[in-house]
């Protein structure tokens, strides 16, 4: 009876939504305090953001190999490995904080975090789609994903605030313990309830050949397509800066606030940043109506967000900085679906997931250099100076977006 229940579309959706809730809640517990946590462990800004860069390196290195695992051994196996790896690497983070460990320990822990998230990447969504098809789901997939987004958004806001409040009244390590516990609960839930329906694992696989095939498809349908190439290169300047802006926001705004131990405020700031992302998503359809081409919208947005970061670097007022960062986050989020629509219109359906994953890798690679560089600027001068440099780096994307615009790609025109 129980096995039959797990093969019903409604049960599949319930499991999916529960796992999304747990994943997002676990992740958001530390969003508002992560950089403060690293600095409290004795790391400099340069070392803290270099640790973040090692996370990015792990993400870049392992994205393709773990994607092959999900597509061969199974989505369930990939998800379970992701939950366990993230729980263990989070506990390693906690240990390094307690002993004020050497940087090599932080680097290895961050690499493991990157590995953990690549196991998650796409595996849960692929499991959902396969399982719903296998159980003769008659509804709309968009509706299921929308429910997941709503639950994820609520969990993000709650987790960010709770993480800050809990750290305020206990210590910075407790949110990391809670994160590991939630991940282990998700592991147990997935182990018992998550079955690979509509997907048959392949027993014998040449992993090297699989990875070469993925890389070739990414190059042929991505880098070799000129407008796609230019937009991918532009993401190197944007994505790495966005990582730094978010994580440096925690100590930067607390310094402006006048109390660097106000962890509750840090949690609220993270929640406001998350709300800006949600608001930006809702704003995208209205913003696109102002422009006739998508690249024009991206160029205008790039200029405006750059100017906002310059203004942030020049203010000493907590509330003004917070409002400016909210606007920056809103515009940044609103531009994301416009950029996605441009790229998706130029990528063949069969290679879409592969090329979009490759685009994510290229963008993330920018953070490997940008984060420690900006962290060093913050050490040598100030957070304000690092935000000014961040604005200039971000504007480095504009010439490449302009080159994409000159290609007059079919997907550039807004209809």
Secondary structure, DSSP 8 states (H G I E B T S, - for coil): -HHHHTTSHHHHHHHHHHHHHHHHHHHHTTTTTHHHHHHHTT--HHHHHHHHHHHHHHHHHHHHHHHHHHHHT-HHHHHHHHHHHHHHHHHHHHHHHHHT--HHHHHHHHHHHHHHHHHHTTHHHHHHHHHHHHTT--S-HHHHHHHHHHHHHHHHHHHHHHHHHHHHHS-TTHHHHHHHHHHHHHHHHHHHH---TT----SS--HHHHHHHHHHHHIIIIITSHHHHHHHHHHHHHHHHHHHHHHHHHHHHHHHHT-TT-HHHHHHHHHHHHHHHHHHHHHHHHHHTT-SBHHHHHHHHHHHHHHHHHHHHH---HHHHHHHHHHHHHHHHHHHHHHHHHHHTTS-GGGHHHHHHHHHHHHHHHHHHHHHHHHHHHHHT-HHHHHHHHHHHHHTTHHHHHHHHHT--GGGB--
